[in-house]
Amino acid sequence: MFVFYLKITYICIINLILMFSKSCEYAIRATIYIAKQTKQDKRVGIKDIANAINSPNAFTGKILQQLSKAKIIESAKGPSGGFSINNKKLLNLKLSEIVTAIDGDSIYKGCGLGFKECSEKKPCPVHNKFKIVRNELKNMLENTKINELSDNLEKGLAFLQR
């Protein structure tokens, strides 16, 4: 029974990881990088962001547009332009805000086996186990601030590319 539980938990975790779109992954990386630059009183351009997170320029530009539209980052044009995060916003910006801006709230509602319909009334075989993992992920996203992640980047405790 224990092995079965571990296998189900493993499947659920893998499905949660796959629930982040590539856009969302890059958006999180970009926001952390922009946060780090903002703390150094720098605005950063698309090319620098794309290089830092190992993402194509055009794809990065589209992601930054979405983040800007969601008021997560700010964009300034001109020779001293680029992207930054409002200092007040930076203190309280949560991972969940980025996920919601890019992928919506589907990560909080999705089925562990990928079924379009899965509920308490008509659960999939892993529904109850997956619900626990999904709730833990939601808790982590809502309680993790970009500020602390960019601090880890500055201290060399975390990296944006491999």
DOGUBA-171498 format. One record per residue (C-alpha): residue number from 1; residue in three letters; x, y, z. Coordinates in steps of 0.001 Angstrom, whole numbers, plus 500000, padded with zeros to 6 digits. Example, Ala and Ser with C-alpha at 12.3 -4.5 7.8 and 13.67 -1.06 7.14 Angstrom:
2
1 ALA 512300 495500 507800 .
2 SER 513670 498940 507140 .
This chain:
162
1 MET 500000 500000 500000 .
2 PHE 502856 502372 500841 .
3 VAL 504500 501827 497427 .
4 PHE 501172 502532 495699 .
5 TYR 500826 505772 497681 .
6 LEU 504354 506826 496671 .
7 LYS 503634 506066 493013 .
8 ILE 500391 508066 493098 .
9 THR 502139 510969 494859 .
10 TYR 504926 510863 492255 .
11 ILE 502394 510901 489392 .
12 CYS 500578 513838 491013 .
13 ILE 503773 515846 491459 .
14 ILE 504815 515201 487857 .
15 ASN 501377 516335 486646 .
16 LEU 501595 519509 488743 .
17 ILE 504979 520310 487263 .
18 LEU 503582 519783 483786 .
19 MET 500668 522070 484599 .
20 PHE 502910 525150 484378 .
21 SER 503082 526259 480780 .
22 LYS 506475 527064 479285 .
23 SER 505334 530702 479230 .
24 CYS 504681 530578 482959 .
25 GLU 508074 529032 483687 .
26 TYR 509803 531787 481720 .
27 ALA 507588 534461 483290 .
28 ILE 508633 533367 486774 .
29 ARG 512314 533339 485773 .
30 ALA 512021 536742 484077 .
31 THR 510267 538302 487066 .
32 ILE 512910 537015 489467 .
33 TYR 515652 538396 487217 .
34 ILE 513911 541761 486866 .
35 ALA 513469 541869 490653 .
36 LYS 517193 541323 491149 .
37 GLN 518006 544142 488701 .
38 THR 515406 546441 490271 .
39 LYS 517084 546014 493669 .
40 GLN 520271 547307 492039 .
41 ASP 518336 550327 490686 .
42 LYS 518612 549031 487114 .
43 ARG 516084 548697 484327 .
44 VAL 516747 545749 482065 .
45 GLY 516015 545189 478377 .
46 ILE 514428 542237 476602 .
47 LYS 517730 540906 475248 .
48 ASP 519359 540901 478680 .
49 ILE 516341 539188 480215 .
50 ALA 516185 536594 477436 .
51 ASN 519898 535835 477856 .
52 ALA 519611 535609 481637 .
53 ILE 516729 533114 481507 .
54 ASN 517843 531315 478326 .
55 SER 514705 532176 476361 .
56 PRO 514201 533345 472752 .
57 ASN 513907 537154 472463 .
58 ALA 510500 537184 470721 .
59 PHE 509017 534708 473210 .
60 THR 510432 536724 476113 .
61 GLY 508918 539888 474654 .
62 LYS 505443 538356 474560 .
63 ILE 505755 537143 478146 .
64 LEU 506946 540552 479322 .
65 GLN 503963 542131 477558 .
66 GLN 501607 539893 479541 .
67 LEU 503390 540662 482811 .
68 SER 503273 544372 482060 .
69 LYS 499576 544232 481171 .
70 ALA 498933 542436 484492 .
71 LYS 500836 545256 486260 .
72 ILE 503422 542856 487649 .
73 ILE 506305 544629 485929 .
74 GLU 506715 548138 484539 .
75 SER 508016 549068 481120 .
76 ALA 509753 552316 480192 .
77 LYS 510772 553312 476656 .
78 GLY 513783 555272 475550 .
79 PRO 517547 555178 476072 .
80 SER 517241 554663 479832 .
81 GLY 514189 552427 479457 .
82 GLY 513635 548782 480154 .
83 PHE 511741 546669 482623 .
84 SER 511551 546987 486393 .
85 ILE 509232 546297 489291 .
86 ASN 507781 549009 491471 .
87 ASN 509674 548866 494787 .
88 LYS 506487 548771 496853 .
89 LYS 505080 545976 494654 .
90 LEU 508365 544073 494857 .
91 LEU 508068 543662 498623 .
92 ASN 504749 541814 498372 .
93 LEU 504733 540242 494896 .
94 LYS 503856 536543 495144 .
95 LEU 504529 533674 492776 .
96 SER 500795 533048 492580 .
97 GLU 500282 536442 490919 .
98 ILE 502614 535496 488077 .
99 VAL 501046 532062 487626 .
100 THR 497564 533569 487530 .
101 ALA 498615 536307 485085 .
102 ILE 500096 533813 482632 .
103 ASP 498200 530530 483127 .
104 GLY 495047 531613 484949 .
105 ASP 493785 529503 487820 .
106 SER 493709 526131 486056 .
107 ILE 496606 524841 488159 .
108 TYR 494331 525047 491195 .
109 LYS 491494 523185 489497 .
110 GLY 493085 520697 487105 .
111 CYS 492723 516932 487293 .
112 GLY 495728 514807 488267 .
113 LEU 495130 512515 485309 .
114 GLY 494284 515311 482894 .
115 PHE 490538 514633 482637 .
116 LYS 488423 517604 481628 .
117 GLU 485902 516775 484329 .
118 CYS 486972 515626 487761 .
119 SER 485156 516556 490960 .
120 GLU 484205 515401 494424 .
121 LYS 481039 513885 492928 .
122 LYS 482816 512180 490028 .
123 PRO 486490 511825 491010 .
124 CYS 489286 510289 488966 .
125 PRO 491297 507494 490654 .
126 VAL 493885 509947 492040 .
127 HIS 491517 512835 492831 .
128 ASN 491825 512807 496622 .
129 LYS 495612 512377 496617 .
130 PHE 496077 514992 493910 .
131 LYS 493881 517459 495773 .
132 ILE 496329 517371 498692 .
133 VAL 499356 517979 496458 .
134 ARG 497537 520719 494521 .
135 ASN 496568 522474 497766 .
136 GLU 500188 522331 498954 .
137 LEU 501314 523862 495666 .
138 LYS 498722 526623 495983 .
139 ASN 499901 527326 499519 .
140 MET 503523 527499 498348 .
141 LEU 502697 529833 495438 .
142 GLU 500642 532147 497650 .
143 ASN 503282 532273 500377 .
144 THR 506431 532649 498291 .
145 LYS 507488 536175 497456 .
146 ILE 509566 537105 494439 .
147 ASN 511666 539287 496721 .
148 GLU 512945 536275 498688 .
149 LEU 513632 534337 495470 .
150 SER 515650 537211 494008 .
151 ASP 517562 537448 497315 .
152 ASN 518566 533797 496872 .
153 LEU 519698 534615 493349 .
154 GLU 521836 537509 494585 .
155 LYS 523393 535334 497294 .
156 GLY 524249 532628 494777 .
157 LEU 521879 530141 496449 .
158 ALA 519718 529823 493327 .
159 PHE 520212 530027 489568 .
160 LEU 518038 530908 486564 .
161 GLN 519788 528641 484065 .
162 ARG 521628 525359 484067 .
